[in-house]
């Protein structure tokens, strides 16, 4: 499968208690967490069967922003992407920086208010194996300024934007078309209310209802219960720290 410009390539959890997060997501997906790597500021990785699935970083009192799952988009030049992002009205949260021999990263808040990372790979490409339990299955921006978001990701990350739906009830644009689509932008102004725009990643499971039951048993809570859609059976939850995350399994019909 070829890589599209701006395709999501990595996710990471920024949280105040990495040990508690490791226990929760381990019970939910069978992930294990590596030990903190002091060379990279205590960074840890979630792995499944020895393969990296997501990052895990501790948030201390000196760090701004809420605990959250973040999405990184692939770029051939993180510095150039950040220059474009700034010119397009984004706020730069983390300037481009090299992460050892792994790659270059940066973090911006897009003009609609959603935080997103840029990853220029060297030795580490990100999530390669999407077949393991809990691996990211779909990514989307829940935007309070839909048209601004569409322009931003096309201009800054080079998205091949395709309009999937443009009705008053459902406005949605994708990176790529139909079965080749890799991510989406949703007009979520009505749904979000006072909450800011954000990126959302759906983590794949074999059985959404069983995964929700495991999550609740491990201390999570349900925001949107499982429901069949034409694309699968999603659910949205909060982990024990209150960080939202989404699941996607096959439809039951």
C-alpha positions as CSV (number, residue, x, y, z in Angstrom):
1,X,0.0,0.0,0.0
2,X,1.5,3.3,-1.1
3,X,1.7,6.2,1.3
4,X,-0.3,9.3,0.5
5,X,1.0,12.8,1.4
6,X,-0.1,13.7,4.9
7,X,-1.3,10.2,5.7
8,X,-1.7,9.4,9.4
9,X,1.3,7.4,10.5
10,X,1.5,7.3,14.3
11,X,-0.6,7.9,17.5
12,X,0.5,8.6,21.0
13,X,-1.1,9.1,24.4
14,X,-0.1,12.1,26.5
15,X,-1.2,11.3,30.1
16,X,-0.3,12.1,33.7
17,X,-0.1,8.4,34.8
18,X,1.6,6.2,32.2
19,X,1.6,3.2,34.5
20,X,-2.2,3.4,34.9
21,X,-2.6,3.9,31.2
22,X,-0.4,0.9,30.5
23,X,-2.5,-1.2,32.7
24,X,-5.8,0.0,31.2
25,X,-4.9,-0.3,27.6
26,X,-3.1,-3.6,28.3
27,X,-6.2,-5.1,29.7
28,X,-8.3,-3.6,26.8
29,X,-6.1,-4.6,23.8
30,X,-3.5,-7.0,25.1
31,X,-0.8,-4.3,24.6
32,X,2.4,-4.2,26.6
33,X,4.3,-0.9,27.4
34,X,8.0,-0.6,27.1
35,X,10.1,0.8,29.9
36,X,10.6,4.6,29.9
37,X,13.5,5.5,27.5
38,X,15.4,8.3,29.2
39,X,17.2,9.1,26.0
40,X,13.9,10.3,24.7
41,X,12.5,12.0,27.8
42,X,11.0,8.9,29.3
43,X,9.0,8.0,26.2
44,X,7.4,4.6,26.1
45,X,5.7,2.6,23.4
46,X,2.7,0.4,23.4
47,X,3.4,-2.9,21.6
48,X,1.3,-5.8,20.6
49,X,3.2,-9.1,20.0
50,X,6.4,-7.1,19.9
51,X,5.3,-4.6,17.2
52,X,4.9,-0.9,18.0
53,X,1.3,0.3,17.9
54,X,1.3,3.7,19.7
55,X,3.4,6.0,21.9
56,X,3.0,6.8,25.5
57,X,4.4,10.0,27.1
58,X,4.0,11.2,30.7
59,X,2.5,14.7,31.2
60,X,3.9,16.5,34.1
61,X,2.9,19.8,35.8
62,X,5.2,21.9,33.6
63,X,3.5,20.7,30.3
64,X,0.6,22.7,28.9
65,X,-2.5,21.1,27.3
66,X,-4.9,18.4,28.4
67,X,-4.2,14.7,28.5
68,X,-5.1,13.4,25.0
69,X,-4.5,11.0,22.2
70,X,-2.6,12.7,19.4
71,X,-2.3,11.8,15.6
72,X,0.8,12.4,13.6
73,X,0.7,12.9,9.8
74,X,3.6,11.8,7.6
75,X,5.7,14.5,5.9
76,X,9.0,14.5,3.9
77,X,10.1,17.7,5.5
78,X,8.8,18.6,9.0
79,X,10.4,22.1,9.0
80,X,8.8,23.0,5.6
81,X,5.4,21.6,6.8
82,X,5.6,23.8,10.0
83,X,6.4,26.9,7.9
84,X,3.3,26.2,5.7
85,X,1.2,25.5,8.8
86,X,2.2,28.8,10.4
87,X,1.5,30.7,7.2
88,X,-1.9,29.1,7.0
89,X,-2.8,30.3,10.5
90,X,-1.8,27.4,12.7
91,X,-0.2,27.8,16.1
92,X,3.1,26.0,16.5
93,X,3.2,24.1,19.8
94,X,6.4,22.2,19.3
95,X,8.9,23.5,16.7
96,X,10.5,20.9,14.4
97,X,13.0,18.8,16.3
98,X,15.0,15.7,15.6
99,X,14.3,12.6,17.8
100,X,17.6,10.8,17.7
101,X,17.8,8.5,14.7
102,X,14.1,7.9,14.6
103,X,12.9,11.0,12.8
104,X,11.8,14.6,13.1
105,X,8.7,15.7,14.8
106,X,6.6,18.9,15.3
107,X,3.2,19.7,16.7
108,X,0.8,22.4,15.7
109,X,-2.8,23.5,16.4
110,X,-4.6,23.9,13.1
111,X,-6.7,27.1,12.4
112,X,-9.9,25.3,13.5
113,X,-8.4,24.4,16.8
114,X,-7.3,20.7,16.4
115,X,-3.8,19.7,17.5
116,X,-1.9,17.5,15.1
117,X,1.6,16.3,14.8
118,X,4.0,16.0,11.8
119,X,6.4,13.1,11.5
120,X,9.3,13.0,9.1
121,X,10.6,9.4,9.4
122,X,14.2,8.4,9.5
123,X,14.6,4.9,11.0
124,X,11.1,4.8,12.5
125,X,8.1,5.0,10.0
126,X,5.4,4.7,12.7
127,X,2.6,2.2,12.8
128,X,3.4,-0.4,10.1
129,X,1.3,-3.3,11.1
130,X,-2.4,-2.4,11.2
131,X,-3.6,-6.0,11.7
132,X,-3.0,-6.3,15.4
133,X,-5.8,-5.7,18.0
134,X,-6.1,-2.0,18.9
135,X,-4.2,-0.8,15.9
136,X,-5.5,2.4,14.4
137,X,-8.2,1.7,11.8
138,X,-9.5,5.2,10.9
139,X,-8.6,8.8,11.6
140,X,-10.7,11.9,11.3
141,X,-10.8,15.6,12.3
142,X,-13.9,16.6,14.2
143,X,-13.9,20.3,13.0
144,X,-15.8,23.3,14.2
145,X,-14.7,25.2,11.0
146,X,-15.0,22.6,8.3
147,X,-14.0,24.6,5.2
148,X,-11.0,26.0,7.0
149,X,-9.9,22.5,8.0
150,X,-10.3,21.2,4.4
151,X,-8.2,24.0,3.0
152,X,-5.5,23.6,5.7
153,X,-4.9,19.9,5.2
154,X,-4.9,20.3,1.4
155,X,-2.5,23.2,1.5
156,X,-0.2,22.2,4.3
157,X,-0.1,18.4,4.2
158,X,-0.8,18.0,0.5
159,X,-4.0,16.1,1.0
160,X,-5.9,14.8,-2.1
161,X,-9.2,16.0,-0.7
162,X,-12.4,14.3,-1.9
163,X,-15.9,15.3,-0.9
164,X,-17.8,12.3,0.4
165,X,-20.9,14.1,1.5
166,X,-22.0,17.8,1.4
167,X,-25.5,17.9,2.9
168,X,-26.8,20.1,5.7
169,X,-26.8,17.0,8.0
170,X,-23.5,15.5,7.0
171,X,-20.5,17.2,5.5
172,X,-17.4,15.0,5.2
173,X,-14.2,15.1,3.2
174,X,-11.6,12.4,2.9
175,X,-7.9,12.0,2.1
176,X,-8.2,9.8,-1.0
177,X,-11.4,8.4,-2.5
178,X,-13.7,5.5,-1.5
179,X,-11.8,2.4,-0.5
180,X,-8.5,4.2,-0.9
181,X,-9.4,6.9,1.7
182,X,-7.0,7.1,4.6
183,X,-8.6,9.8,6.9
184,X,-11.5,12.3,7.0
185,X,-12.6,15.7,8.0
186,X,-16.1,16.0,9.5
187,X,-18.2,19.2,10.0
188,X,-18.7,18.6,13.8
189,X,-19.6,22.1,14.9
190,X,-23.1,21.1,16.1
191,X,-21.9,17.9,17.7
192,X,-18.9,19.5,19.6
193,X,-20.8,22.4,21.1
194,X,-18.4,24.2,23.4
195,X,-15.7,21.6,23.0
196,X,-12.7,22.4,20.7
197,X,-12.0,20.7,17.4
198,X,-9.9,17.6,17.7
199,X,-8.4,14.6,15.9
200,X,-10.0,11.3,16.6
201,X,-8.6,7.8,15.9
202,X,-10.7,4.6,15.8
203,X,-8.9,1.6,17.3
204,X,-9.9,-1.7,15.7
205,X,-11.3,-4.6,17.7
206,X,-12.8,-7.9,16.8
207,X,-16.0,-7.3,18.9
208,X,-17.0,-3.7,19.8
209,X,-19.4,-4.7,22.6
210,X,-16.9,-7.1,24.2
211,X,-14.2,-4.4,24.1
212,X,-16.6,-1.8,25.7
213,X,-17.3,-4.3,28.4
214,X,-13.6,-4.8,29.1
215,X,-13.0,-1.0,29.1
216,X,-15.8,-0.4,31.6
217,X,-14.5,-3.2,33.8
218,X,-11.0,-1.6,33.7
219,X,-12.3,1.8,34.8
220,X,-13.4,3.4,31.5
221,X,-16.7,5.0,30.7
222,X,-19.0,5.1,27.7
223,X,-19.7,8.3,25.8
224,X,-21.3,6.9,22.7
225,X,-22.4,3.3,23.0
226,X,-21.8,0.8,20.2
227,X,-24.1,1.2,17.1
228,X,-24.0,-0.4,13.7
229,X,-23.1,2.0,10.8
230,X,-22.4,1.3,7.1
231,X,-18.7,1.4,8.0
232,X,-18.7,-0.9,11.1
233,X,-19.7,-0.7,14.7
234,X,-18.0,2.2,16.5
235,X,-18.2,3.4,20.1
236,X,-16.6,6.3,21.9
237,X,-15.3,6.0,25.5
238,X,-13.2,7.7,28.1
239,X,-10.2,6.0,29.7
240,X,-9.8,6.3,33.6
241,X,-8.1,9.7,33.3
242,X,-11.0,11.0,31.1
243,X,-9.2,10.9,27.8
244,X,-11.6,10.2,24.9
245,X,-10.8,7.3,22.5
246,X,-12.9,5.4,19.9
247,X,-13.3,1.8,18.9
248,X,-14.3,0.3,15.6
249,X,-15.4,-3.3,15.1
250,X,-17.4,-5.2,12.5
251,X,-21.1,-4.5,12.3
252,X,-23.4,-7.1,13.9
253,X,-26.0,-7.1,11.1
